Amino acid sequence: MSESATAQQHHPSALRNRIPILKAMMQLLPDSDTYEGFALEIATGTGALMEVLAPAYPSLTFQPSEYVPETPAPPEEQWSQHGKIGLRGGVDELSNIDEHASKVFKNCLTAIALDLMQPWPSAVTDRVGKVELIVCSNTLHITPWACTVNLLSSAGAVLAPGGNLVLYGPFKVGGEFIGTDGGEGNRNFDVKLRSTNEVWGIRNVDDLCELASSSGLTLRAKKDMPSNNLLLHFMKGEK
């Protein structure tokens, strides 16, 4: 493994959450042994979730992707500038992802750059109507609202009929913060998010459902997850 890859480490929260995410997905999605086709992970980060998704779904071909800023932030400013967690020791984020994905799992493609504020790359749009699965974890609260809008509209365009979109992270429900603590933790987290970047913040599931509906997507499941998070499962309508 290259020196830059060894300097890249998964964040502890990514390691804690990836197995609960995988278990929830395996309950909601088609059988993991037979589920096949093209799958896109948005905001692959350091590749922690991909390390469990790829072997669990051997018949899916995974396309990792990540936002690559023009100017990399220093390690101590990765989160405040770009919402990135985990240690990034090398400047080439995509090569670092490949060390955990395409160089390890035969059903992973080489990682690509994907900016949710921009049109999606041809590696995805060339498969319009043929993408079976899109996964996006812990991203919408540390990006501008326009990223959420673009994600749902683009997902509606590229997903195959019956295709699945899985979103994971902190969300409000009915405009209210939720959690086993009465929502206090997420409420405080939202304050931190907005004080760090005024365009960040915990999104409301109702708003996501409205956007999804306009793109042909329907919320099929909303699962409570550890650390006051939710896993949202959307499906594109059949023809």
C-alpha positions as CSV (number, residue, x, y, z in Angstrom):
1,M,0.0,0.0,0.0
2,S,1.3,3.4,-0.9
3,E,2.6,5.9,1.7
4,S,-0.2,8.3,1.0
5,A,-2.8,5.5,1.5
6,T,-1.3,4.4,4.8
7,A,-1.5,8.0,6.0
8,Q,-5.3,8.0,5.2
9,Q,-7.3,6.6,8.1
10,H,-11.0,6.0,8.6
11,H,-12.7,8.2,11.2
12,P,-13.9,6.2,14.3
13,S,-17.5,7.2,13.6
14,A,-17.3,5.8,10.1
15,L,-16.1,2.5,11.5
16,R,-18.8,2.4,14.2
17,N,-21.6,3.1,11.8
18,R,-20.8,1.1,8.7
19,I,-22.0,-2.3,10.0
20,P,-25.4,-0.9,11.2
21,I,-25.7,0.8,7.8
22,L,-24.9,-2.5,6.0
23,K,-27.3,-4.5,8.1
24,A,-30.1,-2.0,7.5
25,M,-29.5,-2.1,3.7
26,M,-29.5,-5.8,3.6
27,Q,-32.9,-5.8,5.2
28,L,-34.3,-3.3,2.7
29,L,-32.6,-4.1,-0.6
30,P,-32.9,-7.1,-2.9
31,D,-31.0,-10.2,-1.8
32,S,-27.3,-9.5,-1.7
33,D,-26.2,-12.6,-3.6
34,T,-28.4,-11.8,-6.6
35,Y,-28.7,-8.0,-6.6
36,E,-26.7,-7.0,-9.7
37,G,-26.0,-3.9,-11.8
38,F,-24.2,-0.6,-11.4
39,A,-24.1,1.1,-8.0
40,L,-22.8,4.6,-7.1
41,E,-21.5,5.7,-3.8
42,I,-21.5,9.5,-3.4
43,A,-19.0,10.9,-0.9
44,T,-17.0,7.7,-0.5
45,G,-14.6,9.7,1.8
46,T,-11.8,7.4,3.0
47,G,-13.6,4.3,1.8
48,A,-14.8,2.9,5.1
49,L,-18.3,2.0,4.0
50,M,-17.2,0.7,0.6
51,E,-15.0,-1.8,2.4
52,V,-18.1,-3.5,3.7
53,L,-20.5,-2.8,0.8
54,A,-18.4,-4.3,-1.9
55,P,-17.9,-7.8,-0.4
56,A,-21.5,-7.9,0.8
57,Y,-22.9,-7.3,-2.7
58,P,-20.6,-9.2,-5.0
59,S,-22.9,-8.9,-8.0
60,L,-23.1,-5.1,-7.9
61,T,-20.4,-3.1,-9.7
62,F,-19.6,-0.2,-7.4
63,Q,-18.5,3.3,-8.5
64,P,-16.9,5.1,-5.6
65,S,-16.8,8.9,-5.9
66,E,-15.7,11.9,-3.8
67,Y,-15.8,15.7,-3.9
68,V,-12.2,16.8,-4.7
69,P,-11.6,20.5,-3.8
70,E,-9.3,22.5,-6.0
71,T,-7.1,23.3,-3.0
72,P,-6.8,20.5,-0.4
73,A,-7.4,21.7,3.2
74,P,-4.8,21.1,5.9
75,P,-5.6,18.1,8.1
76,E,-6.9,20.3,11.0
77,E,-9.3,22.1,8.6
78,Q,-10.7,19.2,6.6
79,W,-14.0,19.2,8.4
80,S,-14.5,23.0,8.8
81,Q,-13.7,23.7,5.2
82,H,-15.2,20.7,3.4
83,G,-17.0,18.6,5.9
84,K,-14.6,15.8,5.5
85,I,-13.8,13.4,8.3
86,G,-11.0,10.9,8.6
87,L,-7.3,11.5,8.1
88,R,-6.2,12.4,4.6
89,G,-2.4,12.2,4.4
90,G,-2.1,12.4,0.6
91,V,-3.2,15.0,-1.8
92,D,-4.7,12.5,-4.3
93,E,-8.0,11.5,-2.6
94,L,-9.2,9.3,-5.4
95,S,-6.0,7.2,-5.4
96,N,-6.4,6.8,-1.7
97,I,-9.9,5.5,-2.2
98,D,-8.7,3.1,-4.8
99,E,-6.3,1.6,-2.2
100,H,-9.4,0.6,-0.2
101,A,-11.7,-0.2,-3.1
102,S,-10.7,-1.0,-6.7
103,K,-7.3,-2.4,-5.7
104,V,-9.0,-4.7,-3.1
105,F,-12.4,-5.7,-4.6
106,K,-12.9,-6.8,-8.2
107,N,-16.4,-5.3,-8.2
108,C,-15.1,-1.8,-7.5
109,L,-14.3,0.6,-10.3
110,T,-11.6,3.3,-10.1
111,A,-12.9,6.3,-8.0
112,I,-14.1,9.4,-9.7
113,A,-14.6,13.0,-8.7
114,L,-18.2,14.0,-8.2
115,D,-19.3,17.5,-7.0
116,L,-22.9,17.7,-6.0
117,M,-23.0,21.3,-7.0
118,Q,-22.2,20.4,-10.6
119,P,-23.6,18.1,-13.3
120,W,-22.6,14.5,-12.6
121,P,-19.7,13.0,-14.5
122,S,-20.2,10.9,-17.7
123,A,-19.1,7.8,-15.8
124,V,-22.6,8.0,-14.2
125,T,-24.7,9.9,-16.8
126,D,-23.7,7.5,-19.5
127,R,-25.8,5.0,-17.5
128,V,-29.0,7.0,-17.3
129,G,-31.9,4.7,-16.5
130,K,-29.5,1.9,-15.7
131,V,-28.2,2.7,-12.2
132,E,-29.5,0.2,-9.7
133,L,-28.3,1.7,-6.4
134,I,-27.1,5.1,-5.1
135,V,-25.7,5.4,-1.6
136,C,-24.9,8.6,0.2
137,S,-23.9,8.7,3.8
138,N,-23.3,11.6,6.2
139,T,-23.2,14.3,3.5
140,L,-26.3,16.4,3.2
141,H,-25.9,18.2,6.5
142,I,-22.4,19.3,5.6
143,T,-23.2,20.6,2.1
144,P,-25.3,23.5,0.8
145,W,-29.0,22.8,0.3
146,A,-28.4,23.0,-3.4
147,C,-26.5,19.7,-3.1
148,T,-29.5,17.9,-1.7
149,V,-31.6,19.3,-4.6
150,N,-29.1,18.2,-7.2
151,L,-28.7,14.8,-5.6
152,L,-32.4,13.9,-5.6
153,S,-33.0,15.3,-9.1
154,S,-30.0,13.6,-10.6
155,A,-30.8,10.3,-8.8
156,G,-34.3,10.4,-10.2
157,A,-32.8,10.8,-13.7
158,V,-30.1,8.1,-13.6
159,L,-31.7,5.4,-11.5
160,A,-33.3,2.4,-13.3
161,P,-37.0,1.8,-12.8
162,G,-37.2,0.2,-9.4
163,G,-33.7,1.5,-8.5
164,N,-32.8,2.4,-4.9
165,L,-31.4,5.5,-3.2
166,V,-30.1,5.1,0.3
167,L,-29.4,8.2,2.4
168,Y,-27.9,8.0,5.9
169,G,-27.2,10.7,8.5
170,P,-28.9,13.1,11.0
171,F,-32.3,14.4,9.8
172,K,-35.3,16.2,11.2
173,V,-38.7,14.7,11.0
174,G,-41.7,17.0,10.8
175,G,-39.3,19.9,11.3
176,E,-38.3,18.5,14.7
177,F,-35.0,17.2,15.9
178,I,-35.2,13.5,16.9
179,G,-33.3,11.0,19.0
180,T,-33.3,9.0,22.1
181,D,-32.3,12.2,24.0
182,G,-35.4,14.0,22.7
183,G,-33.4,15.6,19.9
184,E,-31.1,17.6,22.1
185,G,-27.9,16.1,20.6
186,N,-28.9,16.8,17.0
187,R,-30.1,20.2,18.0
188,N,-26.7,21.1,19.4
189,F,-25.0,19.5,16.4
190,D,-27.1,21.7,14.1
191,V,-26.0,24.8,16.0
192,K,-22.3,23.7,15.5
193,L,-22.9,23.0,11.8
194,R,-24.5,26.4,11.1
195,S,-21.8,28.2,13.2
196,T,-19.1,26.5,11.1
197,N,-20.8,27.2,7.8
198,E,-24.1,29.1,7.4
199,V,-25.2,26.9,4.5
200,W,-24.8,23.7,6.5
201,G,-27.5,22.1,8.7
202,I,-29.6,19.1,9.4
203,R,-32.2,18.6,6.7
204,N,-35.9,17.8,7.1
205,V,-37.1,14.4,5.8
206,D,-40.4,16.0,4.7
207,D,-38.5,18.4,2.4
208,L,-36.5,15.5,1.0
209,C,-39.7,13.6,0.3
210,E,-41.1,16.6,-1.6
211,L,-38.0,16.9,-3.7
212,A,-37.9,13.1,-4.3
213,S,-41.5,13.0,-5.4
214,S,-40.9,15.6,-8.1
215,S,-38.1,13.3,-9.4
216,G,-40.1,10.1,-9.4
217,L,-38.7,8.8,-6.1
218,T,-40.8,7.5,-3.2
219,L,-39.7,7.0,0.4
220,R,-40.1,3.3,1.1
221,A,-38.5,3.1,4.6
222,K,-37.2,5.3,7.4
223,K,-35.1,3.4,9.9
224,D,-33.9,4.6,13.2
225,M,-30.1,4.2,13.5
226,P,-27.4,4.5,16.2
227,S,-26.3,8.0,17.3
228,N,-29.7,9.6,16.5
229,N,-29.3,9.0,12.8
230,L,-31.8,7.8,10.2
231,L,-31.4,5.6,7.1
232,L,-33.8,6.7,4.4
233,H,-34.7,4.3,1.5
234,F,-36.2,5.8,-1.6
235,M,-37.2,3.9,-4.7
236,K,-37.8,5.0,-8.3
237,G,-41.2,4.1,-9.7
238,E,-41.4,1.2,-12.1
239,K,-42.3,1.8,-15.8
